[in-house]
Amino acid sequence: MVNVPLVTALTGGPVTLRTLGGQLLQLPVKDDVITPGSELVLPDQGMPVFQDAAGRRGALHVRFNVNFPSQLSRQQQLLLRHTLQGCELNTSSQQQQQQQQHVHHACLPAPANGATAAS
């Protein structure tokens, strides 16, 4: 489980993971929106394949935990509400497709002209 700050989960940024072997991996999440419990699969970064002379490795499954703040000021709440008001809710079929893609793109930016987002 990789802990990710809420701001990084929403806006992107570097996410690193220390493997069991002590190696630091930069996870390829870039500008993707990370939702709690989403998973990223990294081929050839997991455990060594049993009795494989070639030294191949399995896939590493990384699950994300998003750290939410314990409290927000009224001003922070208002800013977040204003910024995120254009976010669309996922339908169940969209959620299933996004879960299959592991990292979620759940929110569209609020329209600049104040119009509501089209569904």
C-alpha positions as CSV (number, residue, x, y, z in Angstrom):
1,M,0.0,0.0,0.0
2,V,1.4,3.4,-1.0
3,N,0.2,6.4,0.9
4,V,-0.4,9.5,-1.3
5,P,-1.3,13.0,-0.1
6,L,-4.7,14.2,-1.4
7,V,-3.2,17.1,-3.3
8,T,-0.9,14.6,-5.2
9,A,-3.8,12.2,-5.8
10,L,-5.8,15.0,-7.4
11,T,-3.2,17.0,-9.2
12,G,-0.4,14.5,-9.9
13,G,3.2,14.6,-8.9
14,P,6.0,12.3,-8.0
15,V,5.0,9.1,-6.2
16,T,7.8,6.8,-5.1
17,L,7.8,3.3,-3.7
18,R,10.6,1.5,-1.8
19,T,10.7,-2.2,-2.9
20,L,11.5,-5.1,-0.6
21,G,15.0,-5.1,-2.1
22,G,15.4,-1.4,-1.0
23,Q,15.2,0.0,-4.6
24,L,13.3,3.3,-5.0
25,L,10.8,3.1,-7.9
26,Q,9.2,6.3,-9.4
27,L,5.7,5.2,-10.1
28,P,4.3,6.3,-13.5
29,V,1.2,8.2,-12.4
30,K,2.1,11.7,-13.6
31,D,-1.1,13.7,-14.0
32,D,-3.6,10.8,-13.4
33,V,-6.2,11.2,-10.6
34,I,-5.5,8.5,-8.0
35,T,-8.6,7.2,-6.1
36,P,-8.4,5.4,-2.8
37,G,-7.9,1.7,-3.4
38,S,-6.9,2.0,-7.0
39,E,-4.2,-0.3,-8.2
40,L,-1.2,0.0,-10.6
41,V,0.4,-3.1,-12.0
42,L,4.2,-2.9,-12.8
43,P,5.3,-5.8,-15.0
44,D,8.7,-7.4,-14.1
45,Q,9.0,-5.5,-10.8
46,G,7.6,-8.1,-8.5
47,M,8.9,-11.3,-6.8
48,P,11.4,-13.5,-8.7
49,V,9.7,-16.3,-10.6
50,F,10.4,-19.6,-8.8
51,Q,13.2,-21.7,-10.3
52,D,13.6,-19.4,-13.3
53,A,17.2,-19.6,-14.5
54,A,16.6,-16.4,-16.6
55,G,15.9,-14.4,-13.4
56,R,12.5,-13.2,-14.6
57,R,10.3,-11.4,-12.1
58,G,6.5,-11.3,-11.7
59,A,4.3,-8.2,-11.7
60,L,4.2,-5.8,-8.7
61,H,0.7,-4.8,-7.8
62,V,0.7,-1.4,-6.1
63,R,-2.5,-0.3,-4.3
64,F,-3.0,3.4,-3.3
65,N,-4.2,4.9,-0.1
66,V,-5.1,8.5,-0.3
67,N,-4.4,10.6,2.8
68,F,-7.2,13.0,3.4
69,P,-6.7,16.0,5.7
70,S,-8.3,15.7,9.2
71,Q,-9.8,19.2,8.9
72,L,-10.3,22.1,6.5
73,S,-10.9,25.7,7.2
74,R,-14.1,27.3,5.9
75,Q,-12.1,29.1,3.3
76,Q,-10.4,25.9,2.2
77,Q,-13.8,24.2,1.9
78,L,-15.2,27.0,-0.2
79,L,-12.2,27.0,-2.5
80,L,-12.4,23.3,-3.0
81,R,-16.1,23.4,-3.6
82,H,-15.7,26.1,-6.2
83,T,-12.7,24.3,-7.9
84,L,-14.4,20.9,-7.9
85,Q,-17.9,21.9,-8.8
86,G,-17.5,20.8,-12.4
87,C,-16.5,17.3,-11.5
88,E,-18.7,14.6,-12.9
89,L,-19.8,11.7,-10.9
90,N,-18.9,8.3,-12.4
91,T,-21.6,6.0,-13.6
92,S,-21.2,2.4,-12.7
93,S,-20.1,1.4,-16.2
94,Q,-17.5,4.2,-16.2
95,Q,-16.3,3.1,-12.8
96,Q,-15.9,-0.5,-14.0
97,Q,-13.8,0.7,-17.0
98,Q,-11.7,2.9,-14.9
99,Q,-11.1,0.1,-12.3
100,Q,-9.8,-2.0,-15.2
101,Q,-7.4,0.8,-16.1
102,H,-6.2,0.9,-12.5
103,V,-5.6,4.6,-12.2
104,H,-8.7,6.8,-12.4
105,H,-9.5,9.9,-14.3
106,A,-12.6,10.8,-12.4
107,C,-13.0,14.5,-12.7
108,L,-13.2,17.1,-15.4
109,P,-12.1,20.7,-14.7
110,A,-14.9,23.2,-14.0
111,P,-15.9,25.1,-17.1
112,A,-14.3,28.6,-17.2
113,N,-17.5,30.4,-18.3
114,G,-19.5,29.2,-15.3
115,A,-21.7,26.7,-17.3
116,T,-22.3,23.3,-16.0
117,A,-20.4,20.3,-17.4
118,A,-22.2,18.3,-20.0
119,S,-23.0,14.7,-19.1
